[in-house]
Amino acid sequence: MTLINESHPEEFILLGFADCPWLELPLFIILLISYPIAIMGNITIILVSKLDPRLHSPMYFFLTNLSFLDMCYTTSIVPQILCNLSSSTKTMSYTACAIQLYFYTIMGAAESLLLAIMSFDRYVAICRPLHYTCIMHQRICILLASIVWLGGMAYAFSEATLTLQLPLCGINKLDHLVCEMPVLIKTACGEKKANELALSVVCIFIIAVPLCLILASYASIGHAILKIESSEGRKKAFGTCSSHLIVVLLFYGPAISMYLQPPSSISRDQPKFMALFYGVVTPTLNPFIYTLRNKDVKRALSNLVRSIFSSK
């Protein structure tokens, strides 16, 4: 490790896959292709949800928030990773690292809360269909979305601030692709058990509690679906939930492996692959999951494409 005379260095060297340099070019090409696809896919979901009156419902309101979150999530890390992969220096200023950490953490925490809200929306739609419009009215949807964003900010400004206050004893090399809390805590010198404990406890509320609410919601949804007599009705009810379930699995699997264990026990390359997965793969796949498995979105998308070509 390179040591300098400051507790917090002016810049970090992000080692990334320095021990496997042959990975850098393929990874650069993959990110260069997947990033525009992720941005365009999520922009398409937002446009379709806003322009088609039939999609002006709570489900698509939250889906629009998810697409916007995914765009911000992947934008907070991918351009910086591309710059480092194409450069020989692979440096990042301390200020840029702090900004990235805040934005990255806000988006991650907000998405965890939003997925729980989306499962509650599906629970009300399937288990309380007669009361759906009364419960999920516009003001409630805006309130829930506000809670999602404020909760993400509160988590980020508490945990990220505590992490940035840890002394690094002049260590300016991070064995990672981005500035992420578990890696910064692991790199810090001195006593850091309190930070590890605080991260684990807060992550229980940000990751474990929303996941438990999602599982409880889908347990009730599954019970309600089994009571539907017609096979067509069961298929339709399951179709409205399957896309969300896939997204939940893609998001919470890597998040649990990264944040619900002490940073000191995380293996060397695990944070790199997990960051690529929930920061790149998931935001790229989400639009396709919702488009390919949702008849309403596919119909609205085809109508939008037809209207564009007919106007031309």
PAKOLPA-426835 format. One record per residue: residue in three letters; z, y, x of N, C-alpha, C in turn. Coordinates in pm, whole numbers, plus 50000, padded with zeros to 5 digits. Each point is the difference from the previous one (the first is absolute). Layout:
<lumkols>
ALAZYXZYXZYX/...
</lumkols>
This chain:
<lumkols>
MET500004988050084500005012049916500005012550088/THR499215010049959499965012650073501155008749954/LEU500805005150096501155008249967499745014450040/ILE500415009449915499945014250030501355006149972/ASN500195012750034501335006049997500395005749864/GLU499414995349893500305005249868500404988649908/SER500925003349905500384990049901498814996849910/HIS499225010449968498804998049918498795005250078/PRO499074991250035498855004050081499065009049922/GLU499175007250072499015008849937498884991949933/GLU499734988250052498964991749941500344985350020/PHE499404991749915500154985550011498704993950047/ILE500134988950070498844991650031500104987749909/LEU499024998549910499994988849907499214988650065/LEU500724989750041499374989250075499034991849916/GLY500304998449871499094992449914499784986050052/PHE498724996250016499654986850052499575001150146/ALA500825006950080499665002050142499924986850075/ASP500784990049957499954987150067498804991649955/CYS499325004449895498784993149952498895010449982/PRO499495005950107499015010749987498714995849930/TRP499714987150003498784995249932500085001749848/LEU501225002149947500165001949855499635014149955/GLU499985009550091499895014049961498655003349937/LEU498904995350058498685003149944499804993749862/PRO500284986949981499884994449864500885007049898/LEU501245003450043500915006949908499495013949966/PHE499455006950097499435013349977498864999249898/ILE499124990250015498864998349909500484996749859/ILE500994991049991500544996249868500625012049929/LEU500805007850073500635011849940498985010649964/LEU498985001550084498975010049974499224996749872/ILE499914987249968499314995849877500945000149880/SER501224994750020500934998349887500585013249951/TYR500215009750090500615012749959499155007649897/PRO498695002350025499185006749897499934992049870/ILE499994986650012499974991749879501285002149918/ALA501155000450070501275002249931500045013649931/ILE499525010350070500015013549942499075000849880/MET498784995050015499035000749892500444991549880/GLY500574988250028500454991449891501105006549918/ASN500975006250068501105006449927499565012849930/ILE499095007550062499455011849932499264995849873/THR499274988950008499284995049883500954996549886/ILE501114993250033500994996649898500555012649935/ILE500305010250079500555012649947498985006849909/LEU498745000950045498965006649920499764992749869/VAL499894986850007499744992149879501155001749901/SER501234999750050501165001249911500095013849936/LYS499535010250072500065013649947498845003149906/LEU498814994750030498805003849926499784992049872/ASP500504987649996499814991749881501175001749904/PRO499775005449881501105002449904500754987249962/ARG499294988650003500654987449963501044995450103/LEU499985006150117500964996350104501135010350013/HIS500105008849900501095009850001501254993849937/SER500584990650071501194992949952501004999250115/PRO501284996949969501004999350108499634990550112/MET499394988549966499634990250102499095006150106/TYR499005007649955499035005950094500525012950062/PHE500965006349935500685011450062500754995450125/PHE500724988949989500724994650116499034994250103/LEU498904994249953498994994850092499385011350082/THR499805011749938499505011750073500995004350107/ASN501294999949967501025003250099499994990050115/LEU499804987149969499954989750103498805002250093/SER498865003449943498815002550082500185012150090/PHE500625010549947500265011850083500984996750112/LEU501044992249968500954995750102499324991950109/ASP499134990849960499304991750098499125008350092/MET499355010249944499175008850084500855007450103/CYS501135005449955500895007150093500614990450101/TYR500354988249953500624989850085499104996350117/THR498764996349969499084995850106499545011750086/THR499915012149941499595011850077501085004250099/SER501264996849971501095003950089499994992350131/ILE499284988750006500024992250125498624996750056/VAL499004997549915498724994750051499285009950092/PRO499845013049965499325009050095500675000450137/GLN501344999850001500715000150128499774987150078/ILE499984988649931499744987150068498594999950056/LEU499035005249924498615000550049499895008750125/CYS500715011350000499975008750119500584993050122/ASN501114992849979500624993150113499154988450051/LEU499354992849905499174988750041498775004650079/SER499545012149971498815005150069500355008150125/SER501305001150030500435008150114500714991250102/SER499975004250123500694992650106501455004550016/THR500345011849950501365005350017500984994749896/LYS499574999149873500814994649890501335007349984/THR499955013150010501215008049987500105006349862/MET501235003749964500275006749873501215009050021/SER499895012649963501115009350021501204996149915/TYR501185004150044501234996849927499965005949859/THR499475012349988499895006549869499074992349908/ALA498854995850052499044992349920500614986749957/CYS500784994050090500674987349967500995002049885/ALA500785011050007500975002849895499325002549866/ILE498905007850001499265002849876499444987149941/GLN499424991750087499464987249953501094991349940/LEU501164999750067501114991849952500445004349860/TYR500115013249978500415004949868498974996449893/PHE498735003050024498974997349900499874985149973/TYR499984992250105499844985449988501154994149919/THR501225004850027501194994949932500045004449854/ILE499615012649974499965004849861499064991649917/MET498794997650052498994992549924500444985549978/GLY500584993950103500444986249986501114998449897/ALA501015008850007501114999249904499535003249859/ALA499135010149986499495003749868499184988749939/GLU499224993150083499194988949946500894988649953/SER501074997350072500934989549957500595003249863/LEU500425012649981500565004149871498935000149890/LEU498795004350036498935000849901499614986249948/LEU499974990150086499654986449956501034994849899/ALA501265003950018501044996149904499785007149866/ILE499635012850005499725007549877498804994049926/MET498984995950075498814994049939500344986749932/SER500914992450059500414987449936500785002849872/PHE500815010849999500715003749878499035004149891/ASP498955007250038498965003849904499374987849936/ARG499694989750082499404987749947501004992449911/TYR501295000650037501034993549919500065006149860/VAL499995013349995500065006749869498744997149920/ALA498835000150066498724997849931499924986149939/ILE500554989950066499864986249953501214995449919/CYS501195003850042501224995349933500465009349887/ARG499605012950005500365009649895498765007849956/PRO498964992949956498725007049971500105010349888/LEU500854997649901500115009449887500715012950040/HIS500794999550107500735011850044499385006350125/TYR498844994750043499425004350128499725015050003/THR499345005249899499635014249999501235009049990/CYS501084994949938501225008049989500755000450133/ILE500004988650070500754999350127499215006350113/MET498744996250016499195004650113499145012149960/HIS500655010349950499245012149967499815008550126/GLN499235010849987499565007550118501175005550082/ARG501015005449934501105006050074500794989550079/ILE500174988249941500694989250071499184995750122/CYS498684999049985499144996050113500085010150114/ILE499985012849966500105010450103501374999650066/LEU501054997649921501364999050054500114988250096/LEU499444988549962500064988150086499215002250129/ALA498845006449988499215003050120500755009650092/SER500705009649942500795009450080501134992950073/ILE500644990449931501074992250063499454992150118/VAL498804994649984499364992350108499825008850124/TRP499415011849981499735008850115501295005650060/LEU500945004249916501265005450051500824989250069/GLY499974987849946500704988950064499434996950137/GLY498675000150010499374997750130500375010750101/MET500035012649955500355011050090501474999150042/ALA500884997049906501434999050033500244989050103/TYR499344988649980500154989050095499485003950138/ALA498825006250004499385003750128500845010350074/PHE500445010449931500735010750068501404995750044/SER500544989649938501304995150044499844990250117/GLU499204989649980499884989750102499205004650122/ALA498875006849976499175004550113500755010250085/THR500765008849935500775010050075501054993350087/LEU500724990149946500994992750080499344992850117/THR498814994349976499294992850106499575009450111/LEU499505011849963499525009550100501145006050082/GLN501224999249949501155005250074500534990350104/LEU499514987649998500454990250099499535004050140/PRO500854998850102499575003350137499064989350054/LEU498925004450061499034990850060500184998950152/CYS500925008150054500294999850144498725001650083/GLY499095008049950498795002750075498924989449989/ILE500234989449924498984989649985498855005649915/ASN498815000150055498885005849926498884990049972/LYS500324987050007499014989749967500454992249878/LEU499154999449900500274992249879499014988349994/ASP500524988049985499154988349993499534998049855/HIS499185009549956499565000049860498725008149989/LEU499404999649878498805007849973500325013549937/VAL501165000949934500415012149929501485002550024/CYS500485011649955501435003150006500654994749873/GLU500784989350014500634993549886501484998050029/MET500825000949897501465000050019500544987950075/PRO499684987649962500584988650072499695000150149/VAL498795004350037499625000250141500725011250075/LEU500145011749937500735011050062501474996550019/ILE500604993349902501394995750013500144989750111/LYS499064990850006500044989650104499855006150139/THR499205010750011499745006550130501185008550044/ALA500775005249906501095009350033501044993350089/CYS500695008450078501054994950088501365003349937/GLY501044994450056501335002849949500324992049875/GLU501035004449929500464993149879499075002949882/LYS499444989549943499065001849888500284990249885/LYS501124993050007500344990649894500175007049866/ALA500565012250003500205007549875498665003449935/ASN499005003750083498685003149946499334987549943/GLU500154988750069499444987549949500624996249867/LEU501335001749991500714996749876499575009549888/ALA499915013050032499595009849898498594997149951/LEU499094996550093498634996849960499964987949909/SER500774989650034500024987849919500585002749861/VAL501085007849994500655002749871499095008249910/VAL499425010850055499135008549918498754992449957/CYS499484991450088498804992349965500264990049889/ILE501264996049984500344991349887499705007349869/PHE500335013249995499755007849879498535003749985/ILE499285001550113498605004249993499054988149984/ILE500374988550054499114988449997500554988849912/ALA501244995750027500534988349929500275002749852/VAL500605011549969500305003149859498725001649917/PRO498995008050045498755000549923499344986349985/LEU500054991750105499404986749991500734991449897/CYS501325000949995500764992649898499665004749859/LEU499825013249983499605005249869498624995149961/ILE499104999250097498654994849974500064985449958/LEU500794992150072500114985749966500634998249863/ALA501015008149967500634999249868499015003949890/SER499215010450026498995004349903498994989049973/TYR499534993750108498984989749983500564987049946/ALA501284997750017500634988549935499975001949848/SER500335012249955499945003149857498564999949949/ILE499095005350081498585000249961499474985749986/GLY500344991450097499564986049992500524993049877/HIS501275002749967500594994049880499285004949875/ALA499665013049997499305005749883498594994749989/ILE499324998150114498614994849999499974985849945/LEU501004991950038500034986249952500174999149849/LYS500565010649940500195000149855498745003849924/ILE499005005650071498745003849935499254987449961/GLU499594999049875499404987649950498564998250046/SER499205010849998498594998650035499814999850152/SER499104991450045499714999350144499345012850048/GLU499215006449913499335012550036501035011150020/GLY501025000249915501055010050014500804998050128/ARG500314987250032500734997250124499175003950121/LYS498704997249995499125003350112499935015150021/LYS499905007649890499935014450009501305005950055/ALA501144994949953501295004950047500194997050148/PHE499624987950040500134996350141499065008250086/GLY498815003249948499035007850076500485013950032/THR500805006049911500505013550024501095000350108/CYS500584988350030501104999450096499614993850134/SER498954991850002499684992550121499655009150117/SER499265011049974499635009150108501255006250063/HIS500935004249916501225006150051500844989950078/LEU500034987649956500764989750071499434997650140/ILE498684999950012499374998050131500365011550094/VAL499955012349948500355011750081501464999450043/VAL500884995649910501434998650033500194990250116/LEU499334988749995500114990150107499505005550132/LEU498875007349996499425005550123500905010750062/PHE500725007449917500845010950051501374995150045/TYR500694992549915501404996750028500164989150106/GLY499024991150014500114989750102500175005750140/PRO499065008450048500175006150132501205009550008/ALA500265007549890501115009550002501334993050020/ILE500204988649933501244992550015500164994850143/SER498914994950057500074994450136500295010850104/MET499675012749970500215010750096501325007349981/TYR500425002449876501115009249976501294993349953/LEU499954987649958501234993549955500544990350104/GLN499765003250128500644992950110500305010150109/PRO501014997750085500355009650104498825002550094/PRO499725012650036498905002850091500074992450132/SER501234997050047500144992950127499484985749993/SER499904994349879499544986249985498504999049974/ILE499315011649989498565000049973499254996450127/SER499044991049989499214995950115499105011450047/ARG499434998450119499285011050065498765004449922/ASP499154990549958498735003649938500075000849848/GLN501124995949940500125000149854499795013949940/PRO500635010750054499805013349939498555004650001/LYS499254996450103498605004450010499174993849889/PHE500124986949983499214993349897500455003949860/MET501325001949980500495004049870499545014149965/ALA500015009150099499545013749976498525000149961/LEU499204991850066498584999149964499834994149861/PHE500884990649964499844993449871500345009349885/TYR501255005549999500375008249885499565014550013/GLY499445003850116499465013450015498495000849990/VAL499324988450015498534999849999499464989949900/VAL500444987450013499444989349917500315002249852/THR501295002549970500395001649859499325011949933/PRO499995012250060499295011249935498504997649985/THR499424991750088498574996949988499744990249887/LEU500894990249984499804989649900500385004349859/ASN500995009049987500505003749868498925004649902/PRO499085009050040498965004149904499134988449954/PHE499694990950091499164988449963500764990549908/ILE501304998350025500804991249915500035005349856/TYR500245013249985500075005749866498625001149935/THR498955002050081498665001349943499454986449958/LEU500114990050088499394987149974500734992149893/ARG501295002649980500784992149905500325007649872/ASN499455012049985500325008249883498715003949929/LYS499824994949878498775002549925499845014749963/ASP501115006749968499925014149961499525008650116/VAL500524997350121499585007850117498554997150034/LYS499604987249991498604996550029499065006849901/ARG500385000249872499145006449900499935015050024/ALA501135006350030500005014450025499205003350126/LEU500104991450103499265002350123498504998749978/SER499604989949923498564998449972499485011649916/ASN500805005049906499585011549920499865012550087/LEU500925001550097499935011550090498754999450087/VAL499694988050052498804998450085498755002749918/ARG499954994849876498835002249914499815014749969/SER501125007049973499895014249968499515008050119/ILE500424996150121499565007150121498504998350019/PHE499514987549986498594997550021499145005749889/SER500524999849876499215005749890499885015150012/SER501075006650050499955014550018499015003750110/LYS499884991350102499045002750106498574998049950/
</lumkols>
